[in-house]
Each structure stands twice: as C-alpha cells, then as structure tokens.
Amino acid sequence: GGAVHSCRGGCGMLCVRGRRVWACAWACASAADGRAEGGEGAGGAMKKSKKLTRAEKEAASREAKLGGGGASSDPSTAKEPPISVDLSRHLQVDLSIPGLRLVHSDPPVFTVDRLFSDEECDRYRETALNSEESDDAVQVASATFGGGATASNRQSTTWYLKYKASRELVRAALKLLPEITVQQCEEPQVVRYEMGDFFSWHEDKVPPTSLENGGQRLATLLVYLNDVSESGGGATTFKDYPIKVVPKKGSALLFFPAFRDGEPDGRTVHAGAPAFEAKWIAQMWIHEKAYTPVIPPGNTHEDFVRVGSISVPLQS
C-alpha cells in the first residue's frame, strides 16, 4: 500500500496514497467549499472516492498505529519506520509479518494483530468443547512444570490438540519464526479461563529434569480466541516490565522464555490476571530441538504435513 498521510481536507482522518484510496471519504473536501459529493474539494479537482474494503481499512490502521505512534500531521513524516530490534540471542522473527508490533525490545515481546480470523478462533474453541466426541483434542488438568496446577498458582481448563487440528497455529509459528521446523513444536493447547480463573507469576521454561524431550522452550506463541473488555480481567502481564496485553480476538502474543542457546531468560516471568469474563487462548511452545509429542494419543507432526496445504520439511 501507499504511504499514510493525514487528510489535506482538514478532517484529520487518515488517507492512503499510492492506491487512489482516501480513508477520509469525500465529505471533508466537499464540506470545505460547500460543494456536493463529486465536485471540487479544498485541494482542487478530485475524483470520487471508492469504497474501502475491510482489508484496506485494516492496512491503513496498521500503517498508522505500528509501533504505538499515531499518524503525523506532516505527510513527510507520517510513515512509521520498520521494526528494529536485536534478536541475535533469540530465534529470528520475520519482521515483515502484517500486524506485527514490537511491545518491548529487551526482552523482546511482540504482538500480532488479526493472526487468526474470527472463524478460526471459533473453531478452536469448538474443537476443545467437542473433545468427548472427537479424538482431535483431550481435556487434562491445567498442569505446569512447576509441580502441577494448585489453588495457589493456577486455575483453568486445558485441552491438548492434535497438530492436524491446529494447522493455523503451527503455520503461524513457522511464518513468524522462519528458522524452526514443525518437529520443534510442542503439542498445541486451548485453555479456558472462567470467572475467577487465573495463572499467577510463572516462567515457561522447562526444568532441568525434563529437558530430554526437545530441550528448552525457546518461544511462546499465544493467540487470544475471544475479546475481553478492559474491565473483564484476564490480561497477560509481565512482572518486571510495564507490559499489559488485553485479550483481543484473533490477536497474538510472542515472546522468548529462553535464549537460542537454551539458557532461560528470567526476565519473562508473566501472569494471566484473574478473569472476570470468560477468556480463551490457543498456545504452543517452540523447543530448541526436535520434540516428541505424547498427547493426545496418536498425535504426530507428520499428520500436520499430510493434512496441511503447504509443504513443510521434517528433520530426521
């Protein structure tokens, strides 16, 4: 798309140039000199605006908001610079992914707008809820490496999904993290937090006694499957940094519980705040080496390759 500029007609809304698309609509220009739609605006003779598609509106919004800054009133400075972050000690990230935002640089924390569509979010929730009628998911206690779920550190419901039922999540990980292969992906999960559920401060690292399967977790990819209001709780927060991510349907959170050499990064301690509304997430961890799935029964990385529509290499 073209560069994003503020409207010269005076309405202050955003315009996208280079594709002859004006997000400000025609009203501001026609109002400037009292002419009807289709006449001359404040900037001289202009062609009638075409209606923006949803994709064009989202593209204009991403251009304007990337990096947390608003659009500049000066057209020469309105375009945001590309993301710049040092990932030399972490898995590399494709910084050209649409909707990718750098929330914190050190440790690196990213969000991604609209990684999942509404329909995909709904299907993941349905897959979990229908686990008794299908072998694509299995419900388990929401355990952690820290000794299992207890009333003091976690309260939620977890389903493990087969890779073939989680194609969108696996594909997203492969696109965001171009260095990895499918075999490094841990079993995908869907987690539901109901009224009062929470996950207190914790790290996603694997303890030394459990490193034989895949080694350390290098990346956490989490997708919010429903909207939660600001007052609805359930935000993901980081203990040592002012980072608060409010669940937004289809958006994702990406961070790194360990460096690429397997050394855990203690700065990534985070929590799921108590929920006052239902909160659903899909999540998956990426290991430093090939990981062998153990749940649900019969779950294999090869099933993703057979069912998926893209060719994904598997390492022996």
N, C-alpha and C positions, 0 to 999 in steps of 0.2 A: 504494500500500500504506500501511499504518498506520505509526506510529512504532515504532522498535525499542527494546525495553527488556530489561534483564536479568530473569531469571526470579525471581518472588517466592517460588517454592517452595524456593529455596536451592541449585539445581543449578548456577547460574552461566551456563547457556546462554541463547541469545537467544530472545526472543518477539516476534512481530509482531502488534501490536494494530490494531484497526480492521477486520480481516477475519475475526476469530474463529479465527485460526490461531496455534497455540502450537508454536514450533520446539523447545521443551524436551521435548516429548512429555509423557505423563501420569505417567511414572514418578516424577518428583521430588515431585509433590504427593501421590501415593498413599503414597510411602515416608515422607513427613513424619509421617503419623499411623498408618501400618501398615495402611491400608485397601487393598483390591484396586482395580484399574483400574475407573473409572466411579463410585467413591464420592466422598466429600468429601475435598478436599485441605487443605493448610495454610491456604489463603486462603478456605476456606468451600466451599459447594456450587459445583461446576464441571461444565460439560458435557464429555462425552468428546471428546478431540481428534480432528480429522480428519487423515488422512494428507497430508503436504505433497507437492505436486507439485515436480518439479525446478525449474520456473520460480520457484515461491515460495521455495524454498531459496536459489536464486541471488539473488533480490531481497533477501532478508533479509541475505545475506552482503554484498552491495554496500552496503546501507544502513549495516551495521556497520563496514565497512572503508574507506569512502570517505574519501579524504584521508589514509589511513595510520593513523588512530586506531582504537582498539578501542572496544567498547561500554562506556559508563559504567555503573557500578553504580547510579547515581542516575537513575531513569526520566525526571526532568525535564530532564536534560542529555544523554541518550543520543543524540538525533538530531543528526547531523553538519550543520554549516552548508553552504549551497551554495558551489560553487567561485567564488572571487573572484580575478580576475587582470586585469591591464591589457593589453589587446590592441589599443590604439589605433594602434600602429605595425605591426601584423601583420594577416593575414587573420583575420576573425572566426570564432570557433568556437561551435557550438551546445553550450552548457554543460549542456544538459538531456539529452544523449545518455546512455542507460543504460550504466553501467560506466565512464564517463569519469572519469579521475583526473588531477589536476594533480601531476606529479612534481617540476617545478621551475618557478618563476614568472618568472624573468628571467635568461636567455632562457626563454620558455615551452616546456615539454616535457610532453606528455600521453601517457598510456597508456589503452587501452580494453579492458576485459575482454570476451571472447567476441564480438568483432566478426564473426568467421566461425564457422560451425558446423564440427564435425569433418568432416562430409561435404563441405563446401565446400573445406576445406583439402586433403582427399584429392584432390578433383577438379582443383585447380590443379596439384598435383604430377603427376597422371596426364596432364594436358594437356601439360606440359613433356616428360615422358618419352616421350609418343607423338607428338612433333613430326615425326618422319620419316613418319608415316602420316597426318598431317593438315596443313592449311595454317593452322591456328589459332595455331601457335607456330613459332618458328625459333630454333635454338641459335646463339649467337655467342660470340666471345671476351669475357670479362668486362672490357671496356674502361672507362676513366674519362675525364673531360675533361682530366685532368692528363697525358695523353700515352699512355694505354693501359695495359693490365694488364702488370705486370712482376713478377719474382720478389721485388722489394723492397717492393712496396706492396699487391699483391692476388693472391689465388689462389682461384678459384671458377669455377662454371659458370653461365652466364646464358641464359635463354630470353626472347625478346620475344613477347608475346601480343597477339592482336587484341582490340580493345575488345569485340567481340561475345562473346568467350570469357572476358571479365573483368568481367562485369556487376556482380558483388558488390563488387568493389574500387572500381569507378567510382561505384556508388551510395553506398558508404560515404563516399567523398570528398565527394560532393555533399551528403550529410546532415551530415557533420561541419563542412563549410565552406560555409555557405549562400550566400555571395557569388559563388562560382565557377560556371562553366559547363563542360560537357563539353569544349568546344574548348580549354580551358586545360590539359587533362590530357595529359601525355606518355605514350608507349607503356607499358602495364603490363609488368612483368617478373616472372619467377620466377627465384630464384637458389638454387643448391645449394652448400653448403659441406660438403665431405667431411673425413675425418680429416686434420688438419694445415692445412686451408684457413683463410684469414684475409683481412681487409681492414684495413690499418693506418690511422693517423690521416689523415683527409681531410675536406674540405668538400664539400657537394653543390652548391655554386654553379656557375653557368655562366660560363666565362671570357669576357672582353670580345669576343674574336674570334668567338664563337659565339652572340651574343645576337640575331642577326637572326631566328631562328626561336622566337618566343614570348617573347623577353626572358628575364629572370632566373627561376630557380626560387624560388618563394615558400614552398612547403610540401613536406615529405617525409612520405608515409604508407607505413608498413611493417607487414605482417601476418606473424606467425610461423606457419608451416604445420605445425610439429610441436613436441613437447615436447623440451627438452634439460635434463638434470639440472644441478644446481649445479656438479658436478664435470666436466660434459661440455663446458665452454668455450662459445664462440660468443656470449657476452653482448655486447650493444651498450653501449658506454661512451662518456662524453664527457670530453674531455681536461682541461678546466678546472673541472669540477664533479664531485662525488661521485655521479654518476648511473650506475647499472648495471641494465640491463634483461635479465633472463634469459628466453630464448625459452620461451613457453608457447603451446601450440597454440590458434590462434584469436584470440589477443590481438594488439593493435596498438600501434604507436608513432607519434606525430605530433609533429613539430617544424618549425621555420621557418628554413631556411638563409639567408633574406633578408627584409628588411622589406618592407612593402607598396609602397614607392616603388622597389623594385628594388635597394636598397643591401644588399650581402652582410653577414651577421652573422657575423663571425669567431669568435664565442663558441660556435658549433655544431660545432666540429671534433669528430669522433667516429670510432669504430673498431668493427670486428667482431672480437672476440677470437678467437685460434686455436681451431678446433673439435676436440674430442676425440671427439665423436659427430656424426653427420650432422645438419645444420641446413638447413632450407628456409625461404625467405621469399618473399612476394609484395610488390612495392613499386611505387610510382608517384609522380611529381613533378608539382606543380601550378605552372604558369608564370603570369607576370603578364599576358600577352596570349595571343591565340589561337596555338596550336601546331599545326604541320603534321606529322602522323606520316609516317615514312619506312620503317618496318619493323614487321611482315612486309609483303611486297608486297601491295598492295591494301587495307591497313589504313586505315579511315576512322572518324571519330567518328560519322558518320551510321549506320554499321552498329550501333552501340550503341543508338541511338534506335529503329531499326527492330525490333531483336530484344528490347530491354528492355521490361518490363511497365509502366514508368512514363513519363510524358511529360516529356521534358527539352528545354528551349529551346536552340536553337543561335543564336549570334550571327553575323551576316554580316560 
